[in-house]
Amino acid sequence: MIVLRAPMSTDVRAMAEAWYRAERRSLDEGYPGGYPREWFWMDSVEQAEEQWTRGFLDAQPSVHTWVAERSGIAVGFAQAGPSEVDDSLGALRSLYVEPDAWGAGVGSTLHDAAVAALAESFARAELWVIEGNNRTRAFYGSRGWKDAGEFMHAPNGLPLARYHRLLP
């Protein structure tokens, strides 16, 4: 059974580990021939832990964060709130699941909670995904997100594709 709850300070390490392993695996799968080292913008779980401490525990009140637990263990997290570029849009800012829990419904549960929360304040939402991450692009596509045909590079050069959707 998957349980969603608000994050606590004791979750930061698990959230950092989930991000680190999921991001690395996504890059490895999306770019099997290799990718520039700077695309993986945090060198360690400790660096990710520092980032998530600021990003999640100190989030603005308009930003919602969920931790997903399975059998009492944190295995994923999501964060949603206003778009950082367009206040009229909601944004699914993060959704990461431990690779060992992929396919077990954790991502879907987090996704559905984020979309429901966004629908309370917004008519439309956006998200950005690693351009070569076909697994994640298919995940969002199967949940009503449409490829907007827009691309950008993150500050570290990582190519990102924009998705959008109408909210229920």
N, C-alpha and C positions, 0 to 999 in steps of 0.2 A: 504494500500500500504506500502511495506517495502522499506525503503531508507537506503542505506549504505553510510557511510562517515568516515572520519578519526576521531580519538578520540580527544577530547579537555579536558582541565583540569577540566572543569565542569562535565565531564562524569564519573570521577573516582568513585564517590559514587554509581552511578547507576550500573557501571560495577562490583563493589565489592558486591553490593546487589544481582545482577544476579548470580555471582559466588557462593556466600554464600547459596542462596536458592536452586540453581540447584545442587550443590555438596551435600548438606544435603539431598535433596530429592532422589538423585541417590543412596546415601549410604543407606538410609532408605528402598528404594525399592529393592536394590541389596542384602541387608543383613537384612531381616525382623526379624531375631532372635536377632539382635543387632550386634554391631561391636565395636572394641576398640576405646575409646575416642580419642586416639592420631591419628587415621586415619583421623579425621576431624581436620586438622592441623592448622586451624585459629579459634580462640575462638570467634571472633566477626566480624561484618561487618567493624568496625573501623580498625581492624588488617588487614583485606583483602584490605581495602581502601589504607592503607599504602603500602602494597605489590604491588598493581596494579599501584600505582603512580610511583613506581620505574620501574616496569616491562613493562608498556605500554608507558608512556610519555617519558621515557628515553631509549626506545628500539633502537637497532642498526639500521642503515639505510637499511640493508638487511632484516629486519623484518618488515612485513606489519601487520597493525592492522586496523580492521574495527569495527565500532559501527553500530548496526542495530536499526533503529527507526521505530516505527509504530505509526501513528497519532501524530508525534512529540515527542514521548517518547522513550528513549533508553530502549530496551528490550533484548539486547544481544550483544555479541561481539565475535570476532575471532582474532587469531594471527597466522601468518605463516611465515616461513623463513627457513634458513638452519638448519639441524639437529644439535643438540648440541653434538652429538657423532660421526657423520660421515658427513664430508663436502660434500660428493658426493650426499647426500640425502636432499630433502626438508622435512620439518616437519610441520604438522598442530599442533601447540603448544597448542592452546586453542580454544575452541568453547563452549560458555555457553549462554544459553537462559533462561530468566525468566520462571519458570514452568508454569505460567499462559498463556504464549505465545507458549507453546509446541504444535505442530501439526498445527500451523498457517503459516508455510513456512519460518519462521525466520531462523531456523537452516539450512534449505536447501539453502537459499539465501546466508548466511554467508559461508557455506561450498563451494558452487560453486565459490564464489569470491576468496576464499583461494586456491582452486585447480587451478583455472585459473592463479593466480599470481605465484604459485609454478611452474606451467608448463612452465613459461617463462624462468626459470633458471635451472630446474631439470627434469630428466627423470623419477625419482622414488621419492616416499615420504613415510614417516612413521608417525604414531601417537601412543600414548599410552592411554589406556582407563582403567578405574576401572574394574578389572576382573569380579566382580559380577554385573556390570551395563548392564544388558541384553537389556534394551531399547536403550542405546547408541550404544552398539555393533551391534544391528540390524539396527540402523540408518546408521552406516558406512558401514555395509555389503551390504545394499541396494544401496549404492552409489559407489560400485566398490572396496572397501577396503577388503582385505583378512586377516584373522587371521593368523599371522605368526607362531603361536604355541610357541611363546617365552613369558616368564613372568619375571617380576622383582618386587622387592619391593621398593617403594619410601623410602626416608630416614625416614619417620614416620611409616614405616611398611605396608602401603597401597599396596595391591597386584594389579599390573597393567599388562595388556595384550597388546602386540605389534601388530599393524596392518600395512600393507604396500599396496602400489598400484603403478601401472604404471600411469604416467600422460599423458593426451591427447596431 
